[in-house]
Amino acid sequence: MLPIEAADVRLFLHVLAAAIWVGGQLTLAGLVPVLRPFGPEATRAAARRFNVVAWSAFGVLVVTGVWNLSAIHVGDASDEYLVTLFVKLAVVGLSAAGAALHVASRSKAALAVGGALSSLGGLAALFLGIVLH
């Protein structure tokens, strides 16, 4: 068996948290139409519970993201790498802002915009994370 190193644990935790943040949003979007016939409280309860899991995963993403940056010596990276990293960080921020808007929204339009921004930002960040690796 190959040795397990700190970098393996770091990457595993980052990918796991990304899977929860992004995959969970997509899964919840698929479940909401199924939950609606059970009344608005069923949808709200699922969303509240998901928020606990999702925001915990986002916290792990931030911690492991900083850990990743400390391991790659950003100052030695190429300009292309740094631009890609900056764009990734911007879409991570967009995803978090969209999720916060979605959580705080009272109108259907704001819920939709927040959810869309969060999901699209998360998907973009996931893709750029692969490009950076």
Contact map, one row per residue, 1 for C-alpha under 8 A:
1110000000000000000000000000000000000000000000000000000000000000000000000000000000000000000000000000000000000000000000000000000000000
1111000000000000000000000000000000000000000000000000000000000000000000000000000000000000000000000000000000000000000000000000000000000
1111100000000000000000000000000000000000000000000000000000000000000000000000000000000000000000000000000000000000000000000000000000000
0111110110000000000000000000000000000000000000000000000000000000000000000000000000000000000000000000000000000000000000000000000000000
0011111110000000000000000000000000000000000000000000000000000000000000000000000000000000000000000000000000000000000000000000000000000
0001111111000000000000000000000000000000000000000000000000000000000000000000000000000000000000000000000000000000000000000000000000000
0000111111100000000000000000000000000000000000000000000000000000000000000000000000000000000000000000000000000000000000000000000000000
0001111111110000000000000000000000000000000000000000000000000000000000000000000000000000000000000000000000000000000000000000000000000
0001111111111000000000000000000000000000000000000000000000000000000000000000000000000000000000000000000000000000000000000000000000000
0000011111111100000000000000000000000000000000000000000000000001001100000000000000000000000000000000000000000000000000000000000000000
0000001111111110000000000000000000000000000000000000000000000001000100000000000000000000000000000000000000000000000000000000000000000
0000000111111111000000000000000000000000000000000000000000000000000000000000000000000000000000000000000000000000000000000000000000000
0000000011111111100000000000000000000000000000000000000000011001000000000000000000000000000000000000000000000000000000000000000000000
0000000001111111110000000000000000000000000000000000000000011001100000000000000000000000000000000000000000000000000000000000000000000
0000000000111111111000000000000000000000000000000000000000000000000000000000000000000000000000000000000000000000000000000000000000000
0000000000011111111100000000000000000000000000000000000000000000000000000000000000000000000000000000000000000000000000000000000000000
0000000000001111111110000000000000000000000000000000000011011000000000000000000000000000000000000000000000000000000000000000000000000
0000000000000111111111100000000000000000000000000000000011001000000000000000000000000000000000000000000000000000000000000000010000000
0000000000000011111111110000000000000000000000000000000000000000000000000000000000000000000000000000000000000000000000000000000000000
0000000000000001111111111000000000000000000000000000110010000000000000000000000000000000000000000000000000000000000000000000000000000
0000000000000000111111111000000000000000000000000000011011000000000000000000000000000000000000000000000000000000000000000100000000000
0000000000000000011111111100000000000000000000000000000000000000000000000000000000000000000000000000000000000000000000100110010000000
0000000000000000011111111110000000000000000000000000000000000000000000000000000000000000000000000000000000000000000000000000000000000
0000000000000000001111111111000000000000000000000100010000000000000000000000000000000000000000000000000000000000000000000000000000000
0000000000000000000111111111100000000000000000000000000000000000000000000000000000000000000000000000000000000000000000100000000000000
0000000000000000000001111111110000000000000000000000000000000000000000000000000000000000000000000000000000000000000000100000000000000
0000000000000000000000111111111000000000000000000000000000000000000000000000000000000000000000000000000000000000000000000000000000000
0000000000000000000000011111111100000000000000100100000000000000000000000000000000000000000000000000000000000000000000000000000000000
0000000000000000000000001111111110000000000000000000000000000000000000000000000000000000000000000000000000000000000000000000000000000
0000000000000000000000000111111111000000000000000000000000000000000000000000000000000000000000000000000000000000000000000000000000000
0000000000000000000000000011111111100000000000000000000000000000000000000000000000000000000000000000000000000000000000000000000000000
0000000000000000000000000001111111110000001000000000000000000000000000000000000000000000000000000000000000000000000000000000000000000
0000000000000000000000000000111111111000000000000000000000000000000000000000000000000000000000000000000000000000000000000000000000000
0000000000000000000000000000011111111000000000000000000000000000000000000000000000000000000000000000000000000000000000000000000000000
0000000000000000000000000000001111111110011000000000000000000000000000000000000000000000000000000000000000000000000000000000000000000
0000000000000000000000000000000111111111011000000000000000000000000000000000000000000000000000000000000000000000000000000000000000000
0000000000000000000000000000000011111110000000000000000000000000000000000000000000000000000000000000000000000000000000000000000000000
0000000000000000000000000000000000111111110000000000000000000000000000000000000000000000000000000000000000000000000000000000000000000
0000000000000000000000000000000000111111111000000000000000000000000000000000000000000000000000000000000000000000000000000000000000000
0000000000000000000000000000000000010111111100000000000000000000000000000000000000000000000000000000000000000000000000000000000000000
0000000000000000000000000000000000000111111110000000000000000000000000000000000000000000000000000000000000000000000000000000000000000
0000000000000000000000000000000000110111111111000000000000000000000000000000000000000000000000000000000000000000000000000000000000000
0000000000000000000000000000000100110011111111100000000000000000000000000000000000000000000000000000000000000000000000000000000000000
0000000000000000000000000000000000000001111111110000000000000000000000000000000000000000000000000000000000000000000000000000000000000
0000000000000000000000000000000000000000111111111000000000000000000000000000000000000000000000000000000000000000000000000000000000000
0000000000000000000000000000000000000000011111111100000000000000000000000000000000000000000000000000000000000000000000000000000000000
0000000000000000000000000001000000000000001111111110000000000000000000000000000000000000000000000000000000000000000000000000000000000
0000000000000000000000000000000000000000000111111111000000000000000000000000000000000000000000000000000000000000000000000000000000000
0000000000000000000000000000000000000000000011111111100000000000000000000000000000000000000000000000000000000000000000000000000000000
0000000000000000000000010001000000000000000001111111110000000000000000000000000000000000000000000000000000000000000000000000000000000
0000000000000000000000000000000000000000000000111111111000000000000000000000000000000000000000000000000000000000000000000000000000000
0000000000000000000000000000000000000000000000011111111100000000000000000000000000000000000000000000000000000000000000000000000000000
0000000000000000000100000000000000000000000000001111111110000000000000000000000000000000000000000000000000000000000000000000000000000
0000000000000000000110010000000000000000000000000111111111000000000000000000000000000000000000000000000000000000000000000000000000000
0000000000000000000010000000000000000000000000000011111111100000000000000000000000000000000000000000000000000000000000000000000000000
0000000000000000000000000000000000000000000000000001111111110000000000000000000000000000000000000000000000000000000000000000000000000
0000000000000000110110000000000000000000000000000000111111111000000000000000000000000000000000000000000000000000000000000000000000000
0000000000000000110010000000000000000000000000000000011111111100000000000000000000000000000000000000000000000000000000000000000000000
0000000000000000000000000000000000000000000000000000001111111110000000000000000000000000000000000000000000000000000000000000000000000
0000000000001100100000000000000000000000000000000000000111111111000000000000000000000000000000000000000000000000000000000000000000000
0000000000001100110000000000000000000000000000000000000011111111100000000000000000000000000000000000000000000000000000000000000000000
0000000000000000000000000000000000000000000000000000000001111111110000000000000000000000000000000000000000000000000000000000000000000
0000000000000000000000000000000000000000000000000000000000111111111000000000000000000000000000000000000000000000000000000000000000000
0000000001101100000000000000000000000000000000000000000000011111111100000000000000000000000000000000000000000000000000000000000000000
0000000000000100000000000000000000000000000000000000000000001111111110000000000000000000000000000000000000000000000000000000000000000
0000000000000000000000000000000000000000000000000000000000000111111111000000000000000000000000000000000000000000000000000000000000000
0000000001000000000000000000000000000000000000000000000000000011111111100000000000000000000000000000000000000000000000000000000000000
0000000001100000000000000000000000000000000000000000000000000001111111110000000000000000000000000000000000000000000000000000000000000
0000000000000000000000000000000000000000000000000000000000000000111111111100000000000000000000000000000000000000000000000000000000000
0000000000000000000000000000000000000000000000000000000000000000011111111100000000000000000000000000000000000000000000000000000000000
0000000000000000000000000000000000000000000000000000000000000000001111111000000000000000000000000000000000000000000000000000000000000
0000000000000000000000000000000000000000000000000000000000000000000111111100000000000000000000000000000000000000000000000000000000000
0000000000000000000000000000000000000000000000000000000000000000000011111111100000000000000000000000000000000000000000000000000000000
0000000000000000000000000000000000000000000000000000000000000000000011011111100001000000000000000000000000000000000000000000000000000
0000000000000000000000000000000000000000000000000000000000000000000000001111100000000000000000000000000000000000000000000000000000000
0000000000000000000000000000000000000000000000000000000000000000000000001111110000000000000000000000000000000000000000000000000000000
0000000000000000000000000000000000000000000000000000000000000000000000001111111011000000000000000000000000000000000000000000000000000
0000000000000000000000000000000000000000000000000000000000000000000000000001111111000000000000000000000000000000000000000000000000000
0000000000000000000000000000000000000000000000000000000000000000000000000000111111100000000000000000000000000000000000000000000000000
0000000000000000000000000000000000000000000000000000000000000000000000000000011111110000000000000000000000000000000000000000000000000
0000000000000000000000000000000000000000000000000000000000000000000000000000111111111000000000000000000000000000000000000000000000010
0000000000000000000000000000000000000000000000000000000000000000000000000100111111111100000000000000000000000000000000000000000000000
0000000000000000000000000000000000000000000000000000000000000000000000000000001111111110000000000000000000000000000000000000000000000
0000000000000000000000000000000000000000000000000000000000000000000000000000000111111111000000000000000000000000000000000000000100010
0000000000000000000000000000000000000000000000000000000000000000000000000000000011111111100000000000000000000000000000000000000100010
0000000000000000000000000000000000000000000000000000000000000000000000000000000001111111110000000000000000000000000000000000000000000
0000000000000000000000000000000000000000000000000000000000000000000000000000000000111111111000000000000000000000000000000000000000000
0000000000000000000000000000000000000000000000000000000000000000000000000000000000011111111100000000000000000000000000000001100110000
0000000000000000000000000000000000000000000000000000000000000000000000000000000000001111111110000000000000000000000000000000100000000
0000000000000000000000000000000000000000000000000000000000000000000000000000000000000111111111000000000000000000000000000000000000000
0000000000000000000000000000000000000000000000000000000000000000000000000000000000000011111111100000000000000000000000001101100000000
0000000000000000000000000000000000000000000000000000000000000000000000000000000000000001111111110000000000000000000000001100100000000
0000000000000000000000000000000000000000000000000000000000000000000000000000000000000000111111111000000000000000000000001000000000000
0000000000000000000000000000000000000000000000000000000000000000000000000000000000000000011111111100000000000000000011001000000000000
0000000000000000000000000000000000000000000000000000000000000000000000000000000000000000001111111110000000000000000011111100000000000
0000000000000000000000000000000000000000000000000000000000000000000000000000000000000000000111111111000000000000000001000000000000000
0000000000000000000000000000000000000000000000000000000000000000000000000000000000000000000011111111100000000000010011000000000000000
0000000000000000000000000000000000000000000000000000000000000000000000000000000000000000000001111111110000000000111111000000000000000
0000000000000000000000000000000000000000000000000000000000000000000000000000000000000000000000111111111000000000011011000000000000000
0000000000000000000000000000000000000000000000000000000000000000000000000000000000000000000000011111111100000000010000000000000000000
0000000000000000000000000000000000000000000000000000000000000000000000000000000000000000000000001111111110000110011000000000000000000
0000000000000000000000000000000000000000000000000000000000000000000000000000000000000000000000000111111110000111111000000000000000000
0000000000000000000000000000000000000000000000000000000000000000000000000000000000000000000000000011111110000010000000000000000000000
0000000000000000000000000000000000000000000000000000000000000000000000000000000000000000000000000001111111000000000000000000000000000
0000000000000000000000000000000000000000000000000000000000000000000000000000000000000000000000000000111111110110010000000000000000000
0000000000000000000000000000000000000000000000000000000000000000000000000000000000000000000000000000000111110110000000000000000000000
0000000000000000000000000000000000000000000000000000000000000000000000000000000000000000000000000000000011111110000000000000000000000
0000000000000000000000000000000000000000000000000000000000000000000000000000000000000000000000000000000011111111000000000000000000000
0000000000000000000000000000000000000000000000000000000000000000000000000000000000000000000000000000000000111111100000000000000000000
0000000000000000000000000000000000000000000000000000000000000000000000000000000000000000000000000000110011111111110000000000000000000
0000000000000000000000000000000000000000000000000000000000000000000000000000000000000000000000000000111011111111111000000000000000000
0000000000000000000000000000000000000000000000000000000000000000000000000000000000000000000000000000010000011111111100000000000000000
0000000000000000000000000000000000000000000000000000000000000000000000000000000000000000000000000100010000001111111110000000000000000
0000000000000000000000000000000000000000000000000000000000000000000000000000000000000000000000001111110010000111111111000000000000000
0000000000000000000000000000000000000000000000000000000000000000000000000000000000000000000000000110110000000011111111100000000000000
0000000000000000000000000000000000000000000000000000000000000000000000000000000000000000000000000100000000000001111111110000000000000
0000000000000000000000000000000000000000000000000000000000000000000000000000000000000000000001101110000000000000111111111000000000000
0000000000000000000000000000000000000000000000000000000000000000000000000000000000000000000001111110000000000000011111111100000000000
0000000000000000000001001100000000000000000000000000000000000000000000000000000000000000000000100000000000000000001111111110000000000
0000000000000000000000000000000000000000000000000000000000000000000000000000000000000000000000100000000000000000000111111111000000000
0000000000000000000000000000000000000000000000000000000000000000000000000000000000000000001111100000000000000000000011111111100000000
0000000000000000000011000000000000000000000000000000000000000000000000000000000000000000001100100000000000000000000001111111110000000
0000000000000000000001000000000000000000000000000000000000000000000000000000000000000000000000000000000000000000000000111111111000000
0000000000000000000000000000000000000000000000000000000000000000000000000000000000000001001000000000000000000000000000011111111100000
0000000000000000000000000000000000000000000000000000000000000000000000000000000000000001101100000000000000000000000000001111111110000
0000000000000000010001000000000000000000000000000000000000000000000000000000000000000000000000000000000000000000000000000111111111000
0000000000000000000000000000000000000000000000000000000000000000000000000000000000000000000000000000000000000000000000000011111111100
0000000000000000000000000000000000000000000000000000000000000000000000000000000000011001000000000000000000000000000000000001111111110
0000000000000000000000000000000000000000000000000000000000000000000000000000000000000001000000000000000000000000000000000000111111111
0000000000000000000000000000000000000000000000000000000000000000000000000000000000000000000000000000000000000000000000000000011111111
0000000000000000000000000000000000000000000000000000000000000000000000000000000000000000000000000000000000000000000000000000001111111
0000000000000000000000000000000000000000000000000000000000000000000000000000000010011000000000000000000000000000000000000000000111111
0000000000000000000000000000000000000000000000000000000000000000000000000000000000000000000000000000000000000000000000000000000011111
